[in-house]
Structure formats: C-alpha cells, structure tokens
Amino acid sequence: MRRIEITEEEITQLRYESLYHPHVLVRRRTQALLLKAEELPHAKIGERLGICPTTLRGYFDLFLSGAATKRVEALKELKYKGKPNRLMEKRDEIITDLERNPPATYKEAQDRIKKLTGLQRSLPQVSEFLKKAGFVAER
C-alpha cells in the first residue's frame, strides 16, 4: 500500500471539495483521498467508489504531483476540453437568418437551424445556443 501523508488542512479541503465541488470527477477524486487518509485498503476504496485500481493510482499520482501547498488543487484540474460546438461555428450564419425572420418558437428555430446547417439539435440545445449567441426566441 502506498504511503501518502495528508495534513489536517488538506483533509479539511478534501471534505469541502468532496461535497461542494461542481464537477463529479473532482468530488470522486477528493473522496478517494479522504478514504486514503482513513487508511482504507486500496481495494476497499475502489469498491466503495466504483473505480479500478489504475484509476485510483492515477488519483493518488495527481495529488502527489501538486506542489506541497497545492496538492488538493491538483485534484481539481480537468483536462477534458470537450467537443467543438458546431452551432457556434455557424453562429453568424444562423443568427443572420433568424434575425431576418424571427422564429415564434424554439421548435421553429430548431427546424430552421436544421434546414440551414444540416445540424439536428434537441430543443434544450437550441435554446441554450440561442441564449449564448445573444438571440432568444420566444416560446
């Protein structure tokens, strides 16, 4: 079993982040380190959190990679960049078309976006896009 010394200050930070951090992955990472601080065996930690030993070791390595005062911060790093928003790539074209003849509903906006770009998106996605693009269609 790997020896990791976790300070009381870090345990306090881990407790807070395990409950209140907005990203589920960060909450899981911090929970793993809290269980490690309680000296649970790695197999029990993995079982309790539903993660494999390789993932658990990755969490520990990430924690240890942080500077001495920033180890909990290292657990909060998310390197996933996501997929490009294809609607935003065509934002100007879509908004220009919708401004010429404003849609009465999100459904109408959805249909027009599909005809214009070939991109089929759900109504919540269309609504979110229109808000981000600064154009809000009436329902």
C-alpha positions as CSV (number, residue, x, y, z in Angstrom):
1,M,0.0,0.0,0.0
2,R,1.2,3.5,-0.9
3,R,2.2,5.8,1.9
4,I,0.7,9.3,1.4
5,E,0.9,11.8,4.3
6,I,-2.2,14.0,4.2
7,T,-2.3,17.1,6.5
8,E,-5.3,18.1,8.6
9,E,-5.6,21.2,6.5
10,E,-5.7,19.1,3.3
11,I,-8.3,16.8,4.9
12,T,-10.5,19.9,5.6
13,Q,-10.1,21.0,2.0
14,L,-10.8,17.5,0.8
15,R,-14.0,17.2,2.9
16,Y,-15.3,20.5,1.5
17,E,-14.5,19.7,-2.2
18,S,-15.9,16.2,-1.8
19,L,-19.3,17.7,-1.0
20,Y,-19.4,21.1,-2.8
21,H,-17.3,21.0,-5.9
22,P,-19.5,21.3,-9.0
23,H,-17.7,18.6,-11.0
24,V,-18.5,14.9,-10.1
25,L,-15.0,13.8,-11.1
26,V,-13.3,16.2,-8.6
27,R,-15.7,15.1,-5.9
28,R,-14.8,11.4,-6.6
29,R,-11.1,12.2,-6.6
30,T,-11.3,14.0,-3.2
31,Q,-13.4,11.2,-1.7
32,A,-10.7,8.7,-2.7
33,L,-8.1,10.8,-0.9
34,L,-10.3,11.1,2.2
35,L,-10.7,7.3,2.3
36,K,-6.9,7.0,1.8
37,A,-6.5,9.4,4.8
38,E,-8.7,7.0,6.8
39,E,-6.2,4.2,5.8
40,L,-8.7,2.1,4.0
41,P,-7.1,-0.5,1.7
42,H,-7.0,0.4,-1.9
43,A,-9.3,-2.5,-2.9
44,K,-12.0,-1.1,-0.4
45,I,-11.6,2.4,-1.7
46,G,-12.0,1.2,-5.3
47,E,-15.0,-0.9,-4.4
48,R,-16.7,1.9,-2.5
49,L,-16.2,4.4,-5.3
50,G,-16.7,2.0,-8.2
51,I,-13.3,2.7,-9.7
52,C,-10.5,0.4,-10.9
53,P,-7.0,0.2,-9.2
54,T,-5.4,2.0,-12.2
55,T,-7.8,5.0,-11.8
56,L,-7.2,5.1,-8.1
57,R,-3.5,5.2,-8.5
58,G,-4.0,8.0,-11.1
59,Y,-5.9,10.0,-8.4
60,F,-3.0,9.5,-5.9
61,D,-0.4,10.4,-8.5
62,L,-2.3,13.6,-9.4
63,F,-2.5,14.5,-5.7
64,L,1.2,13.9,-5.3
65,S,2.1,15.8,-8.4
66,G,0.8,19.0,-6.9
67,A,3.2,21.4,-5.1
68,A,3.3,20.9,-1.4
69,T,0.7,23.5,-0.7
70,K,-1.4,22.8,-3.8
71,R,-2.0,19.1,-3.8
72,V,-5.8,19.4,-3.4
73,E,-5.8,22.0,-6.2
74,A,-4.1,19.4,-8.4
75,L,-7.2,17.2,-8.0
76,K,-9.4,19.9,-9.4
77,E,-7.6,20.1,-12.7
78,L,-9.8,18.9,-15.5
79,K,-8.0,18.4,-18.8
80,Y,-11.1,17.5,-20.9
81,K,-11.7,20.2,-23.4
82,G,-14.9,18.9,-24.8
83,K,-16.1,18.8,-28.4
84,P,-16.3,21.9,-30.5
85,N,-19.7,23.5,-30.6
86,R,-20.7,23.1,-34.3
87,L,-23.6,25.5,-33.9
88,M,-21.3,28.2,-32.6
89,E,-19.1,27.7,-35.6
90,K,-22.0,28.7,-37.8
91,R,-23.4,31.3,-35.3
92,D,-23.2,34.3,-37.6
93,E,-25.0,32.5,-40.5
94,I,-27.7,31.2,-38.1
95,I,-28.3,34.5,-36.3
96,T,-28.4,36.5,-39.6
97,D,-31.1,34.1,-40.9
98,L,-33.2,34.1,-37.7
99,E,-33.0,37.9,-37.4
100,R,-34.4,38.3,-40.9
101,N,-37.5,36.4,-39.9
102,P,-37.6,35.7,-36.1
103,P,-39.0,32.3,-35.2
104,A,-42.1,32.2,-33.0
105,T,-41.0,29.1,-31.0
106,Y,-37.8,27.1,-30.2
107,K,-39.3,24.3,-32.4
108,E,-39.4,26.6,-35.4
109,A,-35.9,27.8,-34.6
110,Q,-34.8,24.1,-34.4
111,D,-36.3,23.3,-37.8
112,R,-34.8,26.4,-39.4
113,I,-31.3,25.6,-38.0
114,K,-31.5,22.1,-39.3
115,K,-32.5,23.3,-42.8
116,L,-29.8,26.0,-42.8
117,T,-26.9,23.9,-41.4
118,G,-27.9,20.3,-41.5
119,L,-27.3,20.1,-37.8
120,Q,-30.1,18.4,-35.8
121,R,-30.1,19.5,-32.1
122,S,-32.6,18.9,-29.3
123,L,-34.8,21.8,-28.1
124,P,-32.8,22.4,-24.9
125,Q,-29.6,22.6,-27.0
126,V,-31.2,25.0,-29.4
127,S,-32.5,27.1,-26.5
128,E,-29.0,27.2,-24.9
129,F,-27.4,28.0,-28.2
130,L,-29.7,31.0,-28.8
131,K,-29.1,32.3,-25.3
132,K,-25.3,32.0,-25.7
133,A,-25.5,33.6,-29.1
134,G,-27.5,36.6,-27.7
135,F,-30.7,35.7,-29.6
136,V,-33.6,34.4,-27.6
137,A,-36.6,33.1,-29.5
138,E,-40.0,33.4,-27.9
139,R,-41.7,30.1,-26.8
